[in-house]
Amino acid sequence: MTTPPRTPRERFIAALERRPIEGRVPHFELVFFLTMEAFGKVHPSHRHYAQWDQMSEAERRLHRSEMADIYIRTAETYEHDAIFIHPNPGTMDETFRLIDLIRERSGDRYFIMMHGDPTYAIPNGEEMEEWAAWAYGQPEEAKAEADRRVDAMLERATALREHGGLDGFALCADYCFNNGPFLSPPMFRQLVAPYLKRLIAGERELGFYVIKHTDGNIMPILDELVDANPHALHSLDPQGHVDIAEVKRLVGDRVALIGNVNCGLLTTGTDEEVIESCRYALRSGMPGGGYIYSTSNCIFTGMPLERYDLMLRVWREEGNYPPQP
């Protein structure tokens, strides 16, 4: 008889593997930026690390310690099953130290992940025109660079596996606007899809779980994303016209789903609209398992904390699986 998953980490993994679970639907947020409002502490990624190299080791040690505490306190307070870390600048040793601190203080209670996606994302506004001209004009050069990026990431992933403590990666290269992908589907199949697939295969072979994140309208490239074989897709953006019920129908037997609570409504909608978005995500994602509850992006700066509390209230009341027979 298989022991049912008990810890948040075990429940998160069960959802990624699309196994049935009892009790509350697993939950996490890619980032919870409201740590100042919630705890009076600056979020780790909002700290100014331009002077990191000038800090004494004692100062760095204090920063690392507080960062680990913030991540764990966020998970404990808001019942997250996973922690997404933002390592300090510098060598891989800094990443190792942060992972070790979290593990020392929380054991194997939480699933720990970090960014691990070197594939081509939407360029920023200053570089977009130049990048597009290069990619379309020099496709072989762009493909060679994509290969080099994947090689470098898999080398880092190998070091992380040898060190231990990390469970997986969230691949945070954004590919889509609200009206569709930045690259046309044919160009996406040339410049991104093969390298995403090789990246995920390599990370999985090393024993990591892999979540592919991208905002916006993913529907024109949904098949390519699923064919790359991640364990889960995040964030199923309703502002990008992504209907979680439709995605569940199309690919829910092949990949776990994370997200779909409308971030726009959490910021500007009514309480009733927020509640309905939460209920829709739960009703559509929960059947058959393979669902993790979250927003359609993250808990970003400027979002009213009370709206996240409302989102969690709906989850606690309505996001529960019955006991397994």
ROTORLO-31391 format. One record per atom (N, C-alpha, C): residue in one letter; z, x, y. Coordinates in steps of 0.05 Angstrom, whole numbers, padded with zeros to 5 digits, always signed. Layout:
ROTORLO-31391
AZXY/...
END
This chain:
ROTORLO-31391
M+00000+00017-00024/M+00000+00000+00000/M+00000+00018+00025/T-00019+00013+00044/T-00021+00029+00068/T+00001+00022+00088/T+00014+00042+00099/T+00035+00037+00119/T+00021+00029+00145/P+00029+00006+00157/P+00017-00002+00182/P+00023+00017+00204/P+00005+00021+00224/P+00010+00039+00246/P+00034+00030+00262/R+00051+00049+00269/R+00076+00043+00283/R+00077+00054+00311/T+00072+00080+00314/T+00074+00092+00340/T+00050+00084+00358/P+00053+00087+00384/P+00030+00081+00401/P+00005+00098+00393/R+00009+00123+00387/R-00013+00140+00378/R-00026+00129+00353/E-00011+00121+00334/E-00022+00111+00309/E-00037+00085+00314/R-00027+00068+00331/R-00040+00042+00337/R-00066+00047+00352/F-00066+00067+00370/F-00090+00073+00385/F-00112+00083+00366/I-00104+00101+00348/I-00123+00111+00328/I-00134+00089+00310/A-00116+00071+00302/A-00125+00048+00285/A-00146+00032+00300/A-00142+00027+00326/A-00162+00012+00341/A-00188+00028+00343/L-00187+00054+00348/L-00211+00070+00349/L-00226+00070+00323/E-00212+00068+00301/E-00224+00067+00274/E-00231+00039+00266/R-00225+00019+00283/R-00232-00009+00279/R-00217-00020+00254/R-00193-00010+00250/R-00176-00021+00229/R-00159-00043+00240/P-00152-00063+00223/P-00135-00085+00232/P-00106-00075+00239/I-00094-00087+00259/I-00067-00080+00266/I-00052-00106+00272/E-00025-00104+00272/E-00008-00126+00279/E+00003-00122+00307/G+00012-00144+00319/G+00026-00142+00345/G+00007-00137+00368/R+00018-00125+00389/R+00003-00122+00414/R-00022-00105+00411/V-00043-00115+00425/V-00068-00099+00427/V-00062-00073+00441/P-00072-00050+00430/P-00067-00025+00444/P-00077-00025+00473/H-00065-00009+00489/H-00072-00008+00518/H-00069+00020+00529/F-00087+00027+00547/F-00084+00051+00563/F-00102+00048+00587/E-00097+00066+00606/E-00115+00068+00629/E-00125+00097+00631/L-00151+00100+00637/L-00162+00127+00639/L-00147+00143+00659/V-00140+00131+00682/V-00122+00143+00701/V-00105+00122+00714/F-00080+00128+00719/F-00062+00112+00734/F-00054+00127+00759/F-00068+00121+00781/F-00065+00137+00806/F-00042+00128+00823/L-00029+00106+00817/L-00008+00095+00835/L+00019+00106+00829/T+00021+00131+00822/T+00046+00143+00815/T+00065+00146+00840/M+00054+00149+00863/M+00071+00150+00887/M+00085+00123+00892/E+00069+00102+00889/E+00081+00075+00893/E+00100+00069+00870/A+00094+00076+00846/A+00110+00069+00823/A+00135+00087+00820/F+00131+00113+00825/F+00153+00132+00819/F+00161+00150+00842/G+00146+00148+00864/G+00151+00167+00886/G+00141+00195+00881/K+00121+00197+00864/K+00110+00224+00856/K+00080+00224+00860/V+00070+00246+00871/V+00041+00250+00874/V+00028+00253+00847/H+00006+00239+00843/H-00009+00241+00818/H-00018+00269+00814/P-00018+00279+00789/P-00027+00307+00784/P-00054+00314+00795/S-00073+00296+00794/S-00100+00303+00803/S-00103+00300+00834/H-00082+00290+00847/H-00082+00288+00876/H-00068+00312+00890/R-00059+00330+00874/R-00046+00353+00886/R-00067+00373+00895/H-00060+00388+00915/H-00078+00408+00927/H-00074+00435+00914/Y-00093+00443+00896/Y-00089+00467+00881/Y-00105+00490+00891/A-00114+00489+00916/A-00129+00512+00927/A-00112+00537+00928/Q-00086+00533+00929/Q-00068+00556+00930/Q-00055+00562+00903/W-00065+00550+00882/W-00054+00555+00855/W-00051+00584+00849/D-00073+00599+00855/D-00072+00628+00849/D-00051+00643+00864/Q-00042+00632+00887/Q-00022+00645+00903/Q+00007+00637+00895/M+00009+00617+00878/M+00036+00608+00870/M+00049+00629+00852/S+00075+00630+00854/S+00090+00646+00835/S+00090+00631+00808/E+00097+00645+00787/E+00098+00631+00761/E+00120+00610+00761/A+00141+00615+00776/A+00163+00595+00778/A+00153+00569+00791/E+00136+00571+00812/E+00125+00547+00825/E+00106+00533+00806/R+00090+00548+00792/R+00071+00535+00773/R+00087+00521+00751/R+00108+00533+00742/R+00124+00521+00721/R+00135+00494+00730/L+00144+00493+00755/L+00155+00468+00765/L+00133+00446+00767/H+00109+00454+00775/H+00087+00435+00776/H+00080+00425+00748/R+00078+00443+00729/R+00071+00435+00702/R+00092+00415+00691/S+00117+00422+00696/S+00139+00405+00686/S+00138+00377+00697/E+00133+00375+00724/E+00132+00349+00736/E+00107+00334+00727/M+00085+00348+00724/M+00061+00334+00714/M+00065+00322+00687/A+00077+00337+00669/A+00083+00326+00642/A+00101+00302+00644/D+00121+00303+00661/D+00140+00281+00664/D+00125+00256+00675/I+00107+00260+00694/I+00093+00237+00705/I+00075+00224+00684/Y+00061+00240+00668/Y+00044+00228+00648/Y+00061+00212+00628/I+00083+00223+00619/I+00100+00210+00599/I+00113+00185+00612/R+00123+00187+00636/R+00136+00165+00649/R+00116+00142+00653/T+00091+00148+00660/T+00071+00127+00663/T+00066+00113+00637/A+00064+00128+00615/A+00059+00116+00589/A+00083+00099+00581/E+00107+00108+00586/E+00131+00093+00578/E+00134+00067+00595/T+00129+00070+00621/T+00133+00047+00639/T+00113+00025+00634/Y+00088+00033+00630/Y+00066+00013+00628/Y+00055+00010+00600/E+00070+00020+00580/E+00064+00016+00552/E+00036+00025+00545/H+00029+00049+00555/H+00004+00061+00547/H+00007+00074+00520/D-00014+00071+00504/D-00014+00084+00477/D-00026+00112+00478/A-00039+00119+00501/A-00053+00144+00503/A-00048+00156+00531/I-00051+00182+00533/I-00048+00196+00558/I-00073+00213+00562/F-00086+00209+00585/F-00109+00225+00593/F-00099+00246+00613/I-00102+00271+00606/I-00091+00292+00623/I-00112+00304+00642/H-00102+00314+00665/H-00119+00329+00684/H-00107+00357+00686/P-00118+00376+00671/P-00106+00403+00671/P-00107+00417+00698/N-00089+00435+00701/N-00089+00452+00725/N-00113+00471+00725/P-00121+00481+00748/P-00143+00500+00749/P-00136+00526+00735/G-00157+00541+00728/G-00152+00567+00716/G-00162+00569+00688/T-00149+00585+00672/T-00158+00590+00645/T-00149+00567+00626/M-00159+00569+00601/M-00151+00550+00581/M-00121+00550+00576/D-00108+00572+00582/D-00080+00574+00578/D-00065+00552+00594/E-00075+00546+00618/E-00062+00524+00633/E-00064+00498+00619/T-00087+00492+00607/T-00089+00467+00591/T-00071+00468+00567/F-00069+00490+00554/F-00052+00492+00531/F-00023+00487+00539/R-00014+00498+00561/R+00014+00495+00570/R+00020+00466+00576/L+00001+00451+00589/L+00006+00423+00595/L+00008+00406+00570/I-00011+00411+00551/I-00010+00396+00526/I+00017+00402+00512/D+00025+00427+00511/D+00049+00434+00497/D+00074+00421+00509/L+00075+00420+00536/L+00097+00407+00549/L+00099+00377+00542/I+00077+00364+00542/I+00077+00335+00536/I+00085+00331+00507/R+00075+00347+00489/R+00082+00345+00461/R+00112+00352+00456/E+00122+00372+00470/E+00150+00379+00467/E+00168+00356+00475/R+00160+00341+00496/R+00178+00321+00507/R+00173+00293+00495/S+00150+00289+00483/S+00144+00262+00472/S+00137+00263+00442/G+00136+00287+00430/G+00128+00289+00402/G+00100+00279+00397/D+00097+00265+00375/D+00070+00253+00368/D+00069+00224+00376/R+00085+00216+00396/R+00086+00187+00403/R+00060+00178+00415/Y+00047+00195+00432/Y+00023+00186+00447/Y-00002+00202+00438/F-00024+00188+00439/F-00050+00200+00436/F-00057+00215+00462/I-00064+00240+00460/I-00070+00257+00484/I-00099+00263+00484/M-00112+00259+00507/M-00140+00265+00509/M-00146+00278+00537/M-00169+00289+00539/M-00178+00300+00565/M-00208+00297+00567/H-00218+00303+00591/H-00247+00302+00596/H-00261+00323+00579/G-00284+00316+00568/G-00299+00335+00552/G-00328+00329+00551/D-00341+00324+00574/D-00368+00315+00575/D-00385+00331+00595/P-00402+00349+00585/P-00419+00365+00602/P-00447+00353+00606/T-00452+00329+00595/T-00479+00318+00597/T-00484+00310+00626/Y-00510+00306+00633/Y-00518+00301+00660/Y-00508+00273+00669/A-00492+00273+00690/A-00482+00248+00703/A-00499+00243+00727/I-00493+00220+00740/I-00507+00214+00765/I-00499+00236+00786/P-00519+00249+00797/P-00512+00270+00817/P-00500+00257+00842/N-00485+00273+00857/N-00474+00262+00882/N-00496+00259+00903/G-00490+00245+00924/G-00511+00238+00943/G-00525+00262+00956/E-00510+00283+00960/E-00522+00307+00972/E-00542+00321+00954/E-00537+00319+00928/E-00554+00334+00909/E-00574+00317+00894/M-00573+00290+00897/M-00588+00272+00880/M-00618+00277+00881/E-00629+00279+00905/E-00658+00282+00908/E-00667+00309+00896/E-00653+00330+00902/E-00660+00356+00892/E-00658+00357+00862/W-00636+00345+00851/W-00632+00346+00822/W-00655+00330+00808/A-00661+00306+00819/A-00682+00290+00806/A-00709+00304+00806/A-00715+00318+00829/A-00741+00332+00830/A-00741+00355+00809/W-00718+00369+00806/W-00717+00390+00786/W-00719+00379+00758/A-00704+00357+00751/A-00704+00347+00724/A-00732+00336+00716/Y-00745+00322+00735/Y-00771+00311+00729/Y-00793+00333+00730/G-00789+00352+00747/G-00810+00373+00750/G-00807+00396+00730/Q-00783+00401+00721/Q-00778+00423+00702/Q-00762+00413+00678/P-00774+00394+00663/P-00758+00382+00641/P-00749+00402+00620/E-00765+00422+00613/E-00757+00441+00593/E-00733+00458+00602/E-00734+00465+00627/E-00711+00479+00639/E-00686+00462+00639/A-00689+00436+00645/A-00667+00418+00645/A-00655+00414+00617/K-00673+00413+00597/K-00663+00411+00570/K-00649+00436+00561/A-00659+00459+00568/A-00645+00484+00561/A-00618+00485+00573/E-00615+00477+00598/E-00589+00476+00611/E-00570+00456+00598/A-00581+00433+00590/A-00565+00414+00576/A-00554+00425+00550/D-00570+00440+00536/D-00561+00453+00511/D-00539+00474+00517/R-00543+00490+00537/R-00522+00510+00544/R-00496+00496+00551/R-00497+00474+00565/R-00472+00460+00572/R-00458+00450+00547/V-00473+00439+00528/V-00460+00429+00504/V-00448+00452+00488/D-00463+00474+00486/D-00452+00498+00472/D-00425+00507+00484/A-00424+00507+00511/A-00399+00516+00525/A-00377+00497+00520/M-00383+00471+00520/M-00361+00451+00515/M-00351+00453+00487/L-00369+00457+00468/L-00360+00458+00440/L-00344+00484+00435/E-00350+00505+00450/E-00334+00529+00448/E-00305+00523+00458/R-00303+00508+00481/R-00276+00501+00491/R-00262+00483+00471/A-00277+00464+00460/A-00265+00445+00441/A-00255+00460+00416/T-00269+00481+00408/T-00259+00497+00385/T-00233+00510+00392/A-00231+00521+00416/A-00206+00533+00424/A-00183+00513+00425/L-00189+00489+00435/L-00169+00468+00436/L-00160+00459+00408/R-00179+00458+00389/R-00171+00451+00362/R-00154+00472+00350/E-00160+00498+00354/E-00145+00519+00343/E-00116+00520+00355/H-00114+00512+00380/H-00087+00511+00393/H-00071+00488+00382/G-00084+00465+00380/G-00070+00441+00370/G-00058+00424+00392/G-00051+00399+00386/G-00037+00381+00404/G-00055+00361+00417/L-00081+00366+00420/L-00099+00347+00432/L-00112+00330+00411/D-00114+00304+00416/D-00125+00285+00397/D-00155+00279+00401/G-00164+00281+00426/G-00191+00273+00431/G-00201+00278+00459/F-00225+00268+00463/F-00238+00271+00489/F-00248+00244+00500/A-00246+00241+00526/A-00259+00219+00540/A-00282+00231+00555/L-00306+00223+00548/L-00330+00235+00559/L-00337+00220+00585/C-00331+00232+00607/C-00330+00217+00633/C-00354+00223+00651/A-00377+00229+00639/A-00402+00231+00655/A-00412+00202+00659/D-00414+00194+00685/D-00424+00167+00691/D-00454+00167+00692/Y-00467+00148+00678/Y-00496+00147+00676/Y-00508+00124+00692/C-00492+00104+00700/C-00504+00079+00709/C-00493+00069+00735/F-00510+00057+00751/F-00502+00041+00774/F-00498+00012+00764/N-00490-00005+00782/N-00486-00033+00775/N-00512-00047+00766/N-00534-00037+00776/N-00560-00050+00769/N-00575-00036+00746/G-00563-00015+00735/G-00576-00001+00713/G-00572+00029+00713/P-00583+00043+00694/P-00579+00072+00692/P-00593+00087+00715/F-00581+00110+00722/F-00594+00127+00742/F-00620+00137+00732/L-00621+00147+00707/L-00645+00156+00694/L-00658+00132+00680/S-00684+00130+00681/S-00698+00109+00666/S-00692+00113+00636/P-00692+00092+00620/P-00686+00096+00591/P-00703+00117+00578/P-00729+00119+00583/P-00744+00141+00571/P-00734+00169+00579/M-00728+00172+00605/M-00717+00198+00614/M-00689+00203+00603/F-00673+00182+00600/F-00646+00185+00588/F-00649+00194+00559/R-00669+00184+00545/R-00672+00192+00517/R-00681+00221+00515/Q-00693+00232+00536/Q-00701+00260+00536/Q-00679+00279+00545/L-00666+00272+00567/L-00648+00291+00581/L-00618+00288+00574/V-00611+00265+00563/V-00582+00260+00558/V-00576+00254+00529/A-00590+00234+00518/A-00583+00224+00491/A-00581+00245+00469/P-00600+00263+00467/P-00597+00283+00445/P-00573+00301+00448/Y-00567+00307+00473/Y-00545+00326+00478/Y-00518+00312+00476/L-00517+00287+00483/L-00493+00271+00479/L-00488+00268+00449/K-00509+00263+00434/K-00505+00260+00405/K-00495+00286+00392/R-00507+00309+00400/R-00498+00335+00389/R-00470+00341+00398/L-00463+00335+00423/L-00436+00339+00432/L-00415+00323+00416/I-00421+00297+00412/I-00402+00280+00398/I-00400+00289+00369/A-00422+00296+00356/A-00421+00305+00329/A-00404+00330+00326/G-00407+00349+00345/G-00391+00373+00345/G-00362+00368+00349/E-00355+00351+00368/E-00327+00345+00373/E-00315+00330+00349/R-00330+00312+00337/R-00319+00298+00314/R-00316+00317+00290/E-00334+00335+00287/E-00332+00354+00265/E-00307+00371+00268/L-00299+00376+00292/L-00274+00391+00297/L-00249+00374+00293/G-00253+00349+00288/G-00230+00331+00282/G-00220+00315+00305/F-00235+00314+00327/F-00227+00299+00351/F-00238+00271+00350/Y-00224+00253+00363/Y-00234+00227+00369/Y-00249+00228+00396/V-00270+00212+00398/V-00287+00214+00422/V-00292+00186+00434/I-00285+00183+00459/I-00290+00158+00474/I-00311+00164+00495/K-00332+00148+00496/K-00353+00152+00516/K-00348+00133+00539/H-00343+00144+00563/H-00339+00128+00587/H-00364+00129+00604/T-00372+00106+00614/T-00390+00105+00637/T-00387+00077+00650/D-00386+00077+00676/D-00385+00051+00691/D-00414+00040+00692/G-00416+00017+00705/G-00442+00006+00712/G-00455-00009+00688/N-00481-00015+00692/N-00496-00031+00673/N-00507-00013+00651/I-00494-00012+00629/I-00502+00005+00606/I-00521-00009+00588/M-00527-00035+00592/M-00543-00050+00572/M-00570-00038+00566/P-00585-00027+00586/P-00611-00015+00579/P-00609+00010+00561/I-00586+00023+00560/I-00583+00047+00543/I-00561+00043+00522/L-00553+00018+00517/L-00531+00013+00498/L-00537+00025+00471/D-00562+00021+00461/D-00569+00031+00435/D-00566+00062+00433/E-00574+00075+00454/E-00572+00104+00455/E-00543+00113+00455/L-00526+00099+00470/L-00497+00106+00471/L-00484+00102+00443/V-00491+00080+00430/V-00479+00075+00404/V-00490+00094+00383/D-00516+00100+00384/D-00528+00118+00365/D-00516+00146+00367/A-00505+00153+00390/A-00492+00179+00393/A-00466+00181+00377/N-00456+00158+00368/N-00433+00156+00349/N-00406+00163+00360/P-00400+00154+00384/P-00372+00156+00393/P-00354+00137+00378/H-00328+00142+00379/H-00310+00123+00366/H-00307+00098+00383/A-00311+00100+00410/A-00307+00077+00427/A-00324+00080+00452/L-00330+00057+00465/L-00343+00056+00491/L-00323+00045+00511/H-00322+00058+00534/H-00306+00050+00557/H-00324+00052+00582/S-00326+00034+00600/S-00306+00014+00607/S-00316-00014+00607/L-00342-00018+00598/L-00353-00045+00595/L-00350-00060+00622/D-00364-00052+00641/D-00360-00059+00669/D-00372-00086+00676/P-00355-00107+00681/P-00367-00133+00688/P-00380-00132+00715/Q-00372-00114+00733/Q-00386-00111+00759/Q-00414-00100+00755/G-00419-00087+00732/G-00445-00078+00724/G-00459-00097+00706/H-00449-00122+00705/H-00462-00144+00689/H-00460-00138+00659/V-00439-00125+00651/V-00434-00120+00622/V-00415-00142+00612/D-00424-00157+00593/D-00408-00179+00581/D-00396-00169+00555/I-00370-00166+00554/I-00357-00155+00530/I-00363-00171+00505/A-00365-00198+00509/A-00371-00214+00485/A-00399-00208+00474/E-00418-00203+00491/E-00445-00196+00482/E-00445-00168+00469/V-00431-00149+00481/V-00429-00122+00469/V-00415-00123+00442/K-00394-00139+00440/K-00380-00142+00415/K-00399-00153+00394/R-00415-00173+00401/R-00434-00185+00382/R-00455-00165+00374/L-00464-00149+00392/L-00487-00131+00386/L-00478-00106+00371/V-00455-00094+00378/V-00448-00068+00367/V-00419-00066+00358/G-00404-00088+00359/G-00376-00086+00352/G-00370-00078+00324/D-00389-00079+00306/D-00386-00069+00279/D-00390-00039+00276/R-00398-00026+00298/R-00405+00002+00297/R-00387+00019+00316/V-00375+00007+00335/V-00360+00023+00355/V-00337+00006+00366/A-00315+00018+00372/A-00292+00004+00385/A-00299+00000+00414/L-00286-00020+00426/L-00291-00026+00454/L-00266-00024+00470/I-00268-00014+00495/I-00245-00010+00513/I-00253-00021+00540/G-00236-00039+00551/G-00239-00046+00579/G-00246-00075+00585/N-00261-00078+00606/N-00274-00103+00616/N-00257-00120+00634/V-00231-00114+00639/V-00216-00128+00660/V-00227-00120+00687/N-00236-00138+00703/N-00252-00133+00727/N-00236-00120+00749/C-00242-00095+00755/C-00228-00080+00775/C-00232-00092+00803/G-00255-00102+00808/G-00260-00115+00834/G-00242-00138+00839/L-00238-00155+00818/L-00220-00177+00821/L-00191-00168+00824/L-00183-00147+00810/L-00156-00137+00812/L-00150-00128+00841/T-00171-00121+00856/T-00167-00112+00883/T-00170-00135+00903/T-00190-00152+00900/T-00196-00172+00920/T-00197-00201+00911/G-00194-00206+00885/G-00195-00233+00874/G-00169-00248+00877/T-00169-00273+00869/T-00144-00288+00868/T-00129-00282+00842/D-00104-00290+00841/D-00089-00287+00816/D-00102-00302+00794/E-00113-00325+00799/E-00126-00341+00778/E-00150-00327+00767/E-00166-00314+00785/E-00189-00300+00776/E-00182-00276+00759/V-00160-00262+00767/V-00151-00239+00751/V-00142-00248+00724/I-00127-00269+00722/I-00117-00279+00697/I-00140-00287+00679/E-00160-00300+00689/E-00183-00308+00673/E-00199-00284+00663/S-00202-00263+00680/S-00215-00239+00671/S-00200-00225+00648/C-00173-00225+00651/C-00156-00213+00630/C-00159-00229+00604/R-00158-00255+00606/R-00161-00272+00582/R-00188-00269+00569/Y-00209-00267+00585/Y-00236-00265+00574/Y-00238-00238+00559/A-00228-00217+00570/A-00229-00191+00556/A-00214-00192+00530/L-00191-00204+00530/L-00175-00206+00505/L-00188-00224+00485/R-00197-00248+00493/R-00210-00266+00475/R-00235-00255+00462/S-00250-00240+00478/S-00275-00229+00469/S-00272-00203+00453/G-00253-00187+00460/G-00250-00161+00448/G-00233-00161+00422/M-00213-00178+00421/M-00194-00177+00399/M-00204-00184+00371/P-00221-00204+00368/P-00228-00213+00341/P-00239-00190+00324/G-00227-00188+00300/G-00236-00167+00282/G-00225-00139+00287/G-00209-00136+00308/G-00198-00110+00315/G-00219-00093+00330/G-00212-00067+00332/G-00231-00049+00346/G-00232-00053+00376/Y-00209-00061+00388/Y-00209-00066+00416/Y-00184-00054+00429/I-00187-00041+00452/I-00165-00030+00468/I-00167-00042+00496/Y-00145-00053+00505/Y-00144-00068+00530/Y-00142-00048+00553/S-00160-00052+00574/S-00157-00035+00598/S-00174-00048+00620/T-00172-00036+00643/T-00189-00045+00665/T-00218-00035+00660/S-00236-00043+00678/S-00264-00035+00676/S-00268-00008+00691/N-00247+00006+00697/N-00249+00033+00708/N-00223+00047+00705/C-00205+00044+00724/C-00178+00056+00722/C-00160+00042+00743/I-00135+00050+00743/I-00117+00040+00764/I-00119+00059+00788/F-00138+00053+00806/F-00145+00071+00827/F-00129+00068+00852/T-00130+00088+00869/T-00115+00087+00895/T-00125+00063+00911/G-00106+00048+00921/G-00112+00024+00937/G-00110-00002+00922/M-00110-00001+00895/M-00105-00025+00880/M-00076-00034+00883/P-00071-00060+00889/P-00043-00069+00890/P-00029-00066+00863/L-00007-00053+00863/L+00008-00049+00838/L+00015-00076+00825/E+00021-00096+00842/E+00029-00122+00831/E+00006-00134+00815/R-00019-00127+00821/R-00041-00138+00806/R-00043-00126+00778/Y-00036-00100+00777/Y-00035-00088+00750/Y-00012-00100+00734/D+00011-00105+00747/D+00033-00119+00734/D+00024-00146+00723/L+00008-00160+00739/L-00002-00186+00730/L-00020-00183+00705/M-00038-00163+00706/M-00055-00157+00683/M-00039-00151+00658/L-00017-00137+00661/L+00000-00131+00638/L+00016-00155+00629/R+00023-00173+00647/R+00037-00197+00639/R+00019-00214+00621/V-00006-00217+00628/V-00024-00233+00611/V-00027-00219+00584/W-00029-00193+00583/W-00031-00178+00558/W-00007-00182+00540/R+00017-00181+00553/R+00041-00184+00537/R+00044-00212+00525/E+00035-00231+00540/E+00037-00259+00531/E+00015-00267+00511/E-00009-00257+00515/E-00032-00267+00501/E-00047-00247+00484/G-00040-00221+00487/G-00055-00200+00472/G-00041-00191+00447/N-00035-00210+00429/N-00020-00204+00405/N-00034-00213+00380/Y-00037-00195+00361/Y-00048-00202+00335/Y-00026-00214+00317/P-00033-00233+00299/P-00013-00243+00281/P-00006-00223+00259/P+00016-00227+00245/P+00022-00208+00223/P+00000-00208+00202/Q-00004-00184+00191/Q-00024-00182+00169/Q-00012-00193+00143/P-00029-00207+00128/P-00019-00218+00102/P-00012-00195+00083/
END
